[in-house]
Amino acid sequence: MKKNIINIIFTSCILLFFGLQSYAQRTKEKKADNEFDQYAYVDAIKIYEKIAQNGYMNTSILKKLADAYYFNGKLEQAHNWYKELFEGKYEDKGKQLIESEYYYRYAQTLKTVGNYEKSDAVMEEFAALEKWDSRVKIFESNRDYLKEIEAVSDRYEIRSISINSEYSDFGAAILDDQLIFTSARKTRNSSNQIHSWTNENFTSLYSTKINMNGSFGDVKLFSPQLDSKVINESTAVFTQDGNTMYFTRNNASEKGKKRFNKENASLLKIYKSIKQDNGSWSKAEELPFNSDNYNTAHPALTPDDKWLYFVSDREGSYGQSDIYRVPLYATGTYGKLENVGDKINTSGRETFPFISKEGYFYFSSDGRPGLGGLDVYRAKLNVDGSFGEVVNLGSPINSAYDDFGFYIDPLIGKGFISSNRPGGTGSDDIYFFAEKICKKNIQGVVFDKDTHKIISKAEIVLYDSSYRVLDTVISDEQGKYTTEEVNCGLKYRLKTSAENYNTVENTVVLNHIPSVEEVNIGLEKTEREIKVKDDLFKKLQLNPIHFDFDKSLIRPDAEIELIQIVEVMKQYPEMKIEVKSYTDSRGDENYNMKLSQQRAASTADWIIANGIDSSRVHYRGYGETNLINKCAKGVKCSNKEHEQNRRSEFIVSEL
């Protein structure tokens, strides 16, 4: 009896001990959760990892521990914890659901450790869960993204610069002969206050002179008047005359104290400052489209200073952060703010925009297939504000880590990029890059696809990615052709046509291997019987004519297709056609009918202007009738889906 009582007491003590231990770990977990919710990720990591060392773990801790590293750009460490999460080592009772976003983050971190095959496999799982996510659509349409990235890689030489510190340095810009950049370095003038997100000092703007030999002078605060010491200042951009600066700063009161929202977060805002006659900078003025409820950050200017681009996570964004723009007026006022659209923005993060003097739009994104983390992408920014094809800049600009803050002077092919890749001095570093000189010809043989006989006198037209004609050549008696030299690392299109053969288009991405690019082109004999009521576009298997939203102008890509309509009508001199043009369902029905009539007229006028008699070309607009997909009024669709309905058809009416 006495022995049983002793056993009961001993067992009770053991249970009490483990109960107290469990209670202590849960208390620590709550404390860590509180730090995590306050964006104090470094402090949260310390507590979570201490809990893990004590053998206490659950899926909630795994998620937050991995996320804390992920949000701090520590992707390798994040990978380790995401891996444990997906291996299911620490299953709670009833096993918690792993939300779909964790699949995407895990896929990103797998690239950081070099496992691209596993990353793509996890992306397949993410795609099954989120088939409507824009990141899935982009991934599924770019299965060969690694080959495409490899083809445009090795365009630049890159090196770390001497001004990097052991802390974060990023976001380079040029003002006269000065490099202006952001840094969390400790100086005599810096505050001892630590930013809980990064466990580093608050960032400030610094400057250093760029010497003629490419070295740098002493680093100093860019503007002591603007430096607050207790909030972050970062990412400055300057107007062409150097007299106006836009920059990012934490939400702050008139006295420079941090302001917090209801989630106890001090969000980012864009401020403006004017250079004074004595060289100092005026008191920062907050821009009117900032808000206490969302971030507005990382400004960029067009070369004419007429548009300000920036990043925000405001309501209505496509993803976690989007790029927006607003017109700047000479009066100092601002126009209507607009999202740049889903040609650029994804369900992920788009950030750090930059527009070069030659009109190219650069930005960083983790929502597109890339090398891992944030990658830098480029698209042509057209005069009307639309964008050309989005292209990954490849290695070494991009890495398996976060790459951002791109700046280039296109006249000299040199610039700066920020990255947290391994081998740097601090957590983020600034790298200098210079473009390698690489040009090459495209050459090959044109042949009959069935008989393999050579085809002479074939016309080969070389276009850039925006369908601008670069060169036109004719194949010789041996079927050979050679284009003029063009820049490596870019995408081109070859349009090949020959009498009695179907026209074909080939896409070519020139790599940086120093040799001629060989593209042999096979053509198929024309075998078509055209009848009344045929749609020439379907009959000729051409690409559809599309129009930009609310526009009736013929686009360059459409001109390439219309040329072939003209060629067929010249082969059939009795042929008459009706041009039918349609709009998408957005906007007023009557207005759309009028717009479609204008589009039909523009298309007919183009055909007539290229050698077809006006009596042979009739046209009519049909407005938003006969939609070819689900995108009726009130149905949520992407711009790409709406574009499918903005089309023209070419119906043979007489023959």
C-alpha positions in Angstrom: 0.0 0.0 0.0 2.8 2.4 1.0 4.7 1.5 -2.2 1.6 2.3 -4.3 1.2 5.7 -2.6 4.9 6.5 -3.4 4.4 5.5 -7.0 1.3 7.6 -7.3 3.2 10.6 -5.8 6.2 10.1 -8.1 3.9 9.8 -11.2 2.1 12.9 -10.2 5.3 14.8 -9.8 6.5 13.7 -13.3 3.2 14.8 -14.8 3.3 18.1 -13.0 6.8 18.7 -14.1 6.0 18.0 -17.8 2.8 20.0 -17.5 4.8 23.0 -16.1 7.3 22.5 -18.9 4.6 22.5 -21.5 2.9 25.5 -20.0 6.3 27.4 -20.0 6.8 26.6 -23.7 3.3 27.7 -24.6 4.0 31.0 -22.7 7.1 31.5 -24.7 5.3 30.7 -27.9 2.7 33.4 -27.1 5.5 35.9 -26.5 7.1 34.9 -29.8 3.8 35.2 -31.6 3.4 38.7 -30.2 6.8 39.7 -31.5 6.0 38.2 -34.9 2.7 40.1 -35.1 4.6 43.3 -34.3 7.0 42.6 -37.2 9.8 42.1 -34.7 11.0 39.1 -36.7 14.5 38.8 -35.3 13.3 38.7 -31.7 10.6 36.2 -32.7 13.2 34.0 -34.3 15.3 33.9 -31.2 12.3 32.8 -29.0 11.0 30.3 -31.6 14.4 28.6 -32.0 14.9 28.4 -28.2 11.5 26.6 -28.0 12.6 24.3 -30.8 15.8 23.5 -28.9 13.7 22.5 -25.9 12.0 19.9 -28.1 8.6 21.7 -28.3 7.3 22.2 -31.8 4.1 22.5 -33.8 3.0 23.5 -37.3 2.1 27.0 -36.2 5.7 27.6 -34.9 7.2 26.1 -38.0 5.1 28.4 -40.2 6.0 31.5 -38.3 9.6 30.6 -37.9 10.0 30.0 -41.6 8.1 33.1 -42.4 10.2 35.3 -40.1 13.3 34.3 -42.0 11.5 34.6 -45.4 10.2 38.1 -44.7 13.8 39.1 -43.6 15.3 37.8 -46.9 17.1 34.9 -45.1 15.9 32.3 -47.7 18.3 29.5 -46.9 17.2 29.5 -43.2 13.6 29.8 -44.3 14.0 26.8 -46.5 15.2 24.6 -43.6 12.0 25.3 -41.7 9.6 25.1 -44.6 11.2 21.7 -45.4 10.4 20.5 -41.9 6.9 21.8 -42.3 6.3 19.9 -45.5 8.0 16.8 -44.2 5.4 16.7 -41.5 7.8 16.1 -38.6 5.8 17.9 -36.1 2.2 17.1 -36.7 -0.4 18.5 -34.3 -3.4 16.5 -33.4 -5.6 16.5 -36.4 -2.7 17.9 -38.5 -3.2 21.6 -39.5 -3.8 22.5 -43.1 -0.8 24.0 -44.9 -2.2 27.0 -46.7 -1.4 27.3 -50.4 0.9 30.3 -50.0 3.4 28.1 -48.1 3.8 26.0 -51.2 4.8 29.1 -53.2 7.3 30.3 -50.5 8.7 26.8 -50.2 9.2 26.6 -54.0 11.0 29.9 -53.9 13.4 28.8 -51.1 14.1 25.5 -52.9 15.7 27.6 -55.7 17.9 29.3 -53.1 19.5 25.9 -52.3 19.8 25.0 -56.0 16.9 22.5 -56.2 15.1 23.9 -59.2 13.6 20.5 -60.1 11.9 20.1 -56.7 10.9 23.8 -56.8 9.0 23.2 -60.0 7.4 20.1 -58.5 6.2 22.1 -55.5 4.9 24.8 -57.9 2.8 22.1 -59.6 1.2 21.4 -56.2 0.6 25.1 -55.8 -0.9 25.2 -59.2 -3.4 22.5 -58.3 -4.5 24.5 -55.3 -4.6 28.0 -56.9 -5.2 27.5 -60.6 -6.5 31.0 -61.1 -3.5 32.7 -59.4 -1.6 34.8 -61.9 1.7 33.3 -60.7 0.4 29.9 -61.8 -0.7 31.1 -65.2 2.7 32.7 -65.8 4.5 29.6 -64.6 2.4 27.3 -66.8 3.1 29.5 -69.9 6.9 29.6 -69.2 7.8 25.9 -68.6 11.2 26.5 -70.3 12.0 29.6 -68.2 15.4 28.3 -67.1 16.5 27.9 -70.7 15.2 31.3 -71.6 17.0 32.8 -68.6 20.2 31.0 -69.6 20.0 32.4 -73.1 20.0 36.0 -71.8 22.5 35.4 -69.1 26.2 36.5 -68.9 25.5 39.9 -70.4 27.1 41.8 -67.6 30.3 41.8 -65.5 29.5 42.5 -61.8 31.4 43.3 -58.6 30.8 44.4 -55.1 31.7 48.1 -54.4 34.0 49.3 -51.6 31.4 51.4 -49.8 29.4 48.4 -48.6 29.2 48.0 -44.8 28.5 45.1 -42.5 24.9 46.3 -42.5 22.2 46.8 -45.2 23.3 48.9 -48.2 20.9 49.2 -51.1 18.9 51.4 -53.5 21.6 53.3 -55.6 20.8 56.5 -57.5 23.0 59.1 -59.3 22.9 62.8 -58.7 25.6 64.7 -60.7 28.9 62.9 -59.6 27.4 61.5 -56.4 26.1 58.0 -55.7 23.1 58.3 -53.4 22.2 55.1 -51.5 20.4 53.7 -48.5 22.2 52.2 -45.5 21.6 51.0 -42.0 25.3 51.5 -41.1 26.3 52.8 -37.7 27.9 56.3 -37.7 28.6 59.0 -35.1 25.3 60.7 -36.0 23.2 57.6 -36.2 20.7 56.7 -33.5 21.3 53.6 -31.2 17.7 52.6 -31.8 17.3 49.3 -33.5 14.6 48.4 -36.1 13.0 45.3 -34.7 12.2 43.9 -38.2 15.9 43.6 -39.2 17.8 44.0 -35.9 19.8 46.8 -37.6 19.8 50.6 -37.3 17.1 52.6 -39.0 18.2 53.3 -42.6 19.3 56.8 -43.8 20.3 58.3 -47.1 24.0 58.6 -47.7 26.2 59.9 -50.5 29.7 59.3 -51.9 31.5 60.9 -54.8 32.1 58.7 -57.9 35.7 59.4 -59.0 36.9 59.4 -62.6 38.7 56.1 -62.1 35.5 54.4 -60.7 36.5 54.5 -57.1 34.4 56.2 -54.4 35.1 59.0 -52.0 34.1 59.3 -48.3 30.6 58.3 -47.3 28.5 60.9 -45.6 24.9 61.6 -44.7 23.2 62.9 -47.8 21.1 65.5 -46.0 21.4 66.0 -42.2 18.3 68.2 -42.4 16.2 65.3 -43.7 17.7 62.6 -41.5 15.4 61.7 -38.7 17.6 59.0 -37.0 14.6 57.2 -35.5 12.7 56.2 -38.7 13.7 54.7 -42.0 14.6 56.9 -45.0 15.4 55.2 -48.2 15.2 54.9 -52.0 15.6 58.4 -53.4 15.0 59.5 -57.0 15.7 62.9 -58.5 14.3 65.0 -61.3 16.5 65.6 -64.4 17.5 69.0 -63.1 18.5 67.6 -59.7 16.4 70.1 -57.8 13.5 67.8 -56.7 13.8 64.6 -54.7 11.2 62.0 -53.9 12.1 59.4 -51.3 10.6 56.8 -49.0 10.2 57.3 -45.2 8.2 55.7 -42.4 4.9 57.3 -41.5 5.9 60.1 -39.1 4.4 63.1 -37.2 5.4 66.7 -37.8 8.0 66.3 -35.0 9.5 63.3 -36.7 8.1 60.7 -34.4 6.8 57.4 -35.8 3.1 57.0 -36.4 1.5 53.6 -36.1 -1.7 52.1 -37.6 -4.2 50.0 -35.7 -2.0 46.9 -36.3 0.8 48.8 -34.5 2.8 49.0 -37.8 4.6 52.1 -39.0 3.9 52.0 -42.7 5.9 53.6 -45.6 5.1 56.8 -47.4 6.7 58.9 -50.2 7.9 62.4 -49.5 9.1 65.2 -51.6 11.9 67.7 -50.9 13.2 70.8 -52.9 16.8 71.8 -53.2 17.5 75.3 -51.8 19.7 78.0 -53.1 22.3 77.2 -50.5 22.4 73.5 -51.5 20.4 72.2 -48.6 17.1 70.4 -48.9 13.7 71.7 -47.8 11.5 70.1 -45.1 10.0 66.9 -46.5 6.5 67.2 -47.8 4.2 64.2 -47.7 2.6 63.3 -51.1 -1.3 63.5 -51.1 -1.9 59.9 -52.1 -0.1 58.4 -49.1 -2.2 56.7 -46.4 -1.9 55.6 -42.8 -3.5 52.2 -43.9 -1.2 50.9 -46.6 2.4 51.3 -47.8 3.5 53.7 -50.5 7.2 53.4 -51.3 10.2 53.2 -53.7 9.5 56.1 -56.2 10.8 56.2 -59.8 10.5 58.9 -62.4 10.1 58.8 -66.2 13.0 60.5 -68.1 10.7 63.5 -68.9 9.7 63.8 -65.2 6.0 63.6 -66.1 5.1 60.4 -64.3 5.9 59.1 -60.9 6.0 55.3 -60.5 5.9 53.7 -57.0 5.0 50.6 -55.0 2.0 50.0 -52.9 -0.1 47.3 -51.2 -3.2 49.4 -51.2 -6.7 48.0 -51.8 -7.3 46.9 -55.3 -3.8 45.6 -55.9 -3.3 42.4 -57.8 -0.9 40.9 -55.3 1.1 41.5 -52.1 2.6 44.7 -53.6 1.9 46.3 -56.9 3.5 49.0 -59.0 1.4 52.2 -59.5 1.9 55.5 -61.3 0.6 59.0 -61.2 1.0 62.0 -63.6 3.0 65.0 -62.3 1.8 68.4 -63.5 3.8 71.6 -64.0 1.6 73.2 -61.4 3.0 70.9 -58.7 -0.2 68.9 -58.5 -0.9 65.2 -59.2 -3.2 63.5 -61.6 -5.3 60.4 -61.2 -3.4 57.5 -59.7 -3.5 54.2 -61.6 -2.3 50.6 -61.2 0.0 49.7 -64.1 -1.9 46.5 -64.7 -1.4 42.8 -64.8 1.1 42.9 -67.7 3.6 43.9 -64.9 1.8 43.1 -61.6 1.2 39.5 -60.3 -0.2 37.9 -57.2 3.3 38.1 -55.7 5.5 41.1 -54.9 6.4 43.7 -57.6 8.8 46.4 -56.2 11.7 48.8 -56.9 10.7 50.2 -60.3 13.2 52.1 -62.5 12.8 53.7 -65.9 15.9 54.2 -68.0 16.6 57.1 -70.3 16.0 54.9 -73.3 12.5 54.1 -72.1 12.9 50.6 -70.6 10.9 49.8 -67.4 12.8 47.7 -64.9 11.3 46.2 -61.7 11.8 43.3 -59.2 9.3 40.5 -58.8 8.9 37.2 -57.0 5.7 36.4 -58.8 7.3 35.2 -62.1 9.5 32.2 -62.9 13.0 33.2 -62.0 16.2 32.1 -60.4 14.8 32.6 -56.8 13.7 35.4 -54.5 13.2 38.7 -56.2 14.5 38.8 -59.7 14.9 41.9 -61.9 12.8 42.1 -65.1 12.6 44.5 -68.0 9.8 45.6 -70.4 9.7 48.4 -73.0 7.6 51.3 -71.7 5.7 52.6 -74.8 4.8 56.2 -75.4 1.1 55.4 -74.6 2.1 53.9 -71.2 1.6 50.3 -72.3 4.3 47.7 -71.8 6.2 45.4 -74.1 7.2 41.8 -73.3 8.5 41.2 -69.8 12.0 39.6 -69.8 14.2 38.3 -67.0 17.6 39.9 -67.0 19.3 36.6 -66.2 22.5 35.9 -64.3 24.6 37.6 -62.9 22.2 40.5 -62.4 19.8 37.9 -60.9 20.7 35.2 -58.4 18.9 32.6 -56.2 18.4 35.4 -53.6 16.7 38.8 -53.6 17.9 41.1 -56.4 16.5 44.6 -56.5 17.1 48.3 -56.8 18.3 48.2 -60.4 19.8 51.3 -61.9 21.5 51.7 -65.4 22.8 54.4 -67.6 22.1 53.0 -71.0 24.5 55.4 -72.8 27.5 53.7 -71.1 25.9 50.3 -70.2 26.8 50.6 -66.6 24.8 50.7 -63.4 24.1 49.3 -59.9 22.1 46.5 -58.4 21.3 45.6 -54.8 21.3 42.0 -53.5 21.5 39.8 -50.4 23.4 37.1 -52.3 26.2 35.2 -50.4 29.7 36.6 -50.5 28.7 40.2 -49.7 29.9 42.4 -46.9 26.6 42.9 -45.2 23.0 41.7 -45.2 22.3 43.7 -48.4 25.0 45.0 -50.7 25.3 47.2 -53.7 27.0 45.8 -56.8 28.4 47.6 -59.8 27.8 46.1 -63.2 29.0 46.8 -66.8 27.4 45.5 -69.9 29.6 43.2 -72.0 29.7 44.1 -75.7 28.1 41.3 -77.7 26.6 41.4 -81.2 26.0 38.6 -83.6 24.3 37.8 -87.0 21.4 35.4 -87.5 21.9 33.1 -90.4 20.5 29.9 -91.9 18.9 28.2 -94.8 15.3 28.4 -96.0 14.0 25.0 -97.3 10.9 23.1 -98.3 9.7 21.3 -95.1 8.4 18.2 -97.1 11.1 17.8 -99.9 14.0 19.5 -98.0 14.8 21.4 -101.2 16.3 24.8 -100.8 14.1 27.9 -101.4 15.7 30.9 -103.0 14.2 34.4 -103.1 12.5 33.9 -99.7 12.0 37.2 -97.8 13.2 37.1 -94.2 12.1 40.1 -92.0 13.9 40.6 -88.6 11.8 42.3 -85.9 12.6 43.1 -82.3 10.3 42.1 -79.5 8.1 45.2 -80.1 7.7 44.3 -83.8 10.0 47.1 -85.0 11.7 46.1 -88.3 15.4 45.8 -87.9 16.4 44.2 -91.2 15.0 42.6 -94.4 17.0 40.1 -96.4 16.4 37.7 -99.3 17.7 34.1 -99.4 20.2 33.4 -102.2 20.4 30.7 -104.8 21.5 28.2 -102.1 18.7 29.2 -99.8 21.1 31.0 -97.4 20.4 34.2 -95.6 22.3 36.4 -93.1 20.9 39.3 -91.1 22.7 42.3 -89.8 24.4 42.2 -86.4 22.0 42.6 -83.5 22.5 42.8 -79.7 22.8 39.5 -77.7 20.6 38.6 -74.8 17.4 39.8 -76.5 14.4 38.2 -78.1 13.8 38.6 -81.9 11.3 37.4 -84.4 11.9 36.2 -88.0 9.0 36.4 -90.4 9.7 34.3 -93.5 7.6 34.3 -96.7 8.0 32.9 -100.2 5.8 32.6 -103.2 3.5 29.5 -103.0 4.5 28.9 -99.4 2.8 29.6 -96.0 4.5 32.5 -94.1 6.0 31.4 -90.8 7.3 33.3 -87.7 10.2 32.1 -85.6 11.2 33.4 -82.2 14.9 33.7 -81.5 16.6 34.5 -78.2 20.3 35.3 -78.8 22.7 33.9 -76.2 26.1 35.5 -75.3 28.1 32.7 -76.9 30.4 34.5 -79.4 29.3 32.8 -82.6 26.8 33.2 -85.4 23.2 32.2 -84.4 22.0 29.6 -86.8 18.3 29.4 -87.5 17.2 27.1 -90.4 13.6 27.8 -91.6 11.3 25.2 -93.1 8.3 26.3 -95.1 5.2 24.4 -96.1 3.6 24.6 -99.5 0.4 26.7 -99.7 -2.5 24.4 -100.0 -5.7 26.3 -99.5 -9.1 26.5 -101.2 -10.7 29.7 -100.3 -14.5 29.9 -100.5 -17.1 32.6 -99.9 -17.8 33.1 -96.1 -14.3 31.9 -95.1 -12.6 33.9 -92.4 -9.1 34.6 -93.9 -7.5 34.7 -90.5 -8.7 31.2 -89.8 -8.0 30.0 -93.3 -4.4 31.4 -93.3 -3.9 30.3 -89.7 -2.7 33.8 -88.8 -2.5 35.5 -85.4 -5.6 37.4 -84.5 -5.8 41.2 -84.8 -6.1 42.7 -81.4 -6.5 46.3 -80.3 -5.3 48.1 -77.2 -8.1 49.0 -74.7 -10.2 51.9 -75.9 -8.1 52.4 -79.0 -8.6 51.9 -82.7 -5.0 52.3 -83.9 -3.4 49.4 -85.8 -0.7 47.9 -83.7 2.7 46.9 -85.1 2.1 43.2 -84.4 -1.2 43.5 -86.3 0.5 45.1 -89.4 2.5 41.9 -89.9 -0.7 39.9 -90.1 -2.5 42.4 -92.4 0.3 42.2 -94.9 -0.6 38.6 -95.5 -4.3 39.6 -96.0 -3.1 42.0 -98.7 -0.9 39.4 -100.3 -3.8 36.9 -100.6 -6.1 39.6 -102.0 -3.5 40.4 -104.7 -3.4 36.7 -105.6 -7.2 36.7 -105.9 -8.0 39.9 -107.7 -11.8 39.3 -107.7 -11.9 38.7 -103.9 -14.0 41.1 -101.8 -14.0 41.0 -98.0 -15.9 42.4 -95.1 -13.9 43.5 -92.1 -15.8 42.8 -88.9 -14.5 44.4 -85.7 -15.5 43.8 -82.1 -14.9 45.3 -78.7 -14.8 43.7 -75.2 -17.8 44.0 -72.9 -16.4 46.8 -70.7 -17.9 50.3 -71.0 -21.1 51.6 -72.5 -22.8 49.5 -75.1 -23.4 52.4 -77.5 -19.9 53.7 -77.1 -18.5 50.2 -77.9 -20.5 50.0 -81.1 -19.0 53.3 -82.2 -15.5 52.2 -81.2 -15.8 48.9 -83.1 -16.9 50.9 -86.2 -13.8 53.0 -85.8 -11.6 49.9 -85.5 -13.2 48.3 -88.6 -12.6 51.6 -90.5 -8.9 51.7 -89.4 -8.4 48.1 -90.5 -10.0 48.7 -93.9 -8.1 51.9 -94.4 -4.8 50.1 -93.7 -5.6 47.4 -96.3 -6.6 50.0 -98.9 -3.5 52.1 -98.2 -1.4 49.0 -99.0 -2.6 48.5 -102.5 -6.2 47.0 -102.4 -8.9 49.0 -104.2 -11.5 50.4 -101.8 -14.4 48.8 -103.7 -13.1 45.4 -102.5 -13.1 46.2 -98.8 -16.2 46.7 -96.8 -16.3 47.1 -93.0 -18.7 47.1 -90.1 -18.4 47.3 -86.3 -20.3 44.9 -84.1 -19.6 46.3 -80.7 -19.5 43.9 -77.8 -21.6 41.2 -79.5 -20.3 37.7 -80.3 -17.8 37.5 -77.4 -15.5 34.5 -77.8 -15.0 33.8 -74.1 -16.8 34.1 -70.7 -16.0 37.8 -70.3 -19.5 39.3 -70.4 -20.5 42.4 -68.5 -19.9 41.9 -64.7 -17.7 38.9 -65.1 -14.2 39.4 -63.6 -11.6 38.8 -66.3 -7.9 39.7 -66.8 -6.8 42.2 -69.4 -5.5 39.4 -71.5 -8.9 37.7 -71.5 -10.7 40.9 -72.4 -8.1 41.5 -75.2 -9.3 38.3 -77.0 -12.6 39.9 -77.6 -11.0 43.1 -79.1 -10.5 41.6 -82.5 -11.2 41.8 -86.3 -12.4 39.1 -88.7 -12.0 39.0 -92.4 -14.9 37.3 -94.1 -14.8 36.6 -97.9 -18.0 38.1 -99.4 -17.2 37.6 -103.1 -14.6 35.5 -105.0 
